[in-house]
């Protein structure tokens, strides 16, 4: 199915020396991989597989990393006939990021997922209406505004995993001194995300904060956790990050409302992708260290197959 090359270029005063925190970079690049795998699944189902590879030509001035999207048809699918053509590597890049920043498609419809994500602030659509006559899809946001979107773009944006992956890619913009992220194809800028495009709840608090006077250290980061104990009433949940087990309170109001309303099914052993806040408080003498954990936001969750259901989905 071919290959497609593109670059992510973070820019800002904090990056002018050509360095970037490895954790921030790794999280963003992993999200890129998740984004293309999820998009390939939505559009091509099990007919092809994709991988995203990092090229070695790092550049200074801003912080730019070159990526190669590689796609191939799965062997078991080669002999089958499909009702629709596969979306190739270049098509995936175009649908997700666009070809020109802000360029509209048919009937003024938004043609890239990233442009729609910026337009809606990363929010889940309130309603999706297909207009077969015009060949577009109408997306309704929380303010009941109607936005014309190309059908494949709307289908991709409706995926919770894809919206979560985009959030993971742009998360470094929440840091002080990082002002924008450009997606480039060669020397051409095909899209750009600025701080103003970030959701309101994504601010500059991410990372490590130290309050020496109060002997407090806070570490806010993205994490993947396995649920070991669920608590649907008030109280803490049990989690494991693969290295240690701990209890944490979930303060994400949206996720808690979804659980209460049974809008999502939840199973024992589910894996949650979250924003985790770790707070450490030491006594005045440096002793009696206390550590607490808080899940500030649930970005996505994955179910294990054939697990006992804890909360039915309506």
KAVENQUI-V833564 format. One record per backbone hydrogen bond with DSSP energy under -1.0 kcal/mol. NH is the residue of the N-H (numbers start at 1). CO is the residue of the C=O. If there is no record, write none. Layout:
NH:CO + NH:CO
This chain:
4:69 + 6:67 + 7:184 + 8:65 + 9:182 + 10:63 + 11:180 + 14:177 + 15:12 + 18:15 + 25:21 + 26:22 + 27:23 + 28:24 + 29:25 + 30:26 + 31:27 + 32:28 + 33:29 + 34:30 + 35:31 + 36:32 + 37:33 + 38:34 + 39:35 + 40:36 + 41:37 + 42:38 + 43:39 + 44:40 + 45:41 + 47:44 + 49:72 + 51:70 + 53:68 + 55:66 + 58:56 + 59:64 + 63:10 + 64:59 + 65:8 + 67:6 + 68:53 + 69:4 + 70:51 + 71:2 + 72:49 + 74:47 + 77:74 + 78:75 + 80:77 + 92:88 + 93:89 + 94:90 + 95:91 + 96:92 + 97:93 + 98:94 + 103:100 + 105:109 + 108:105 + 109:106 + 110:148 + 113:95 + 114:96 + 116:112 + 117:113 + 118:114 + 119:115 + 120:116 + 122:117 + 123:120 + 126:140 + 127:140 + 129:138 + 131:136 + 135:131 + 136:131 + 137:149 + 138:129 + 139:147 + 140:127 + 141:145 + 144:141 + 147:139 + 149:137 + 150:110 + 154:150 + 155:151 + 156:152 + 157:153 + 158:154 + 159:156 + 163:159 + 164:160 + 165:161 + 166:162 + 167:163 + 168:164 + 169:165 + 170:166 + 173:170 + 174:171 + 175:172 + 178:175 + 179:11 + 180:11 + 181:193 + 182:9 + 183:191 + 184:7 + 185:188 + 188:185 + 190:183 + 191:183 + 193:181 + 195:179 + 197:194 + 198:195 + 202:199 + 207:220 + 209:218 + 211:216 + 216:211 + 217:280 + 218:209 + 219:278 + 220:207 + 221:276 + 223:274 + 225:272 + 226:240 + 227:270 + 228:238 + 229:238 + 237:248 + 238:229 + 239:246 + 240:226 + 241:244 + 246:239 + 248:237 + 249:293 + 251:295 + 256:252 + 257:253 + 258:254 + 259:255 + 260:256 + 261:257 + 263:258 + 266:311 + 268:308 + 270:267 + 271:302 + 272:225 + 273:300 + 274:223 + 275:297 + 276:221 + 277:294 + 278:219 + 279:292 + 280:217 + 281:290 + 282:215 + 283:287 + 286:283 + 290:281 + 292:279 + 294:277 + 295:249 + 296:275 + 297:275 + 299:273 + 300:273 + 302:271 + 310:266 + 311:266 + 314:262
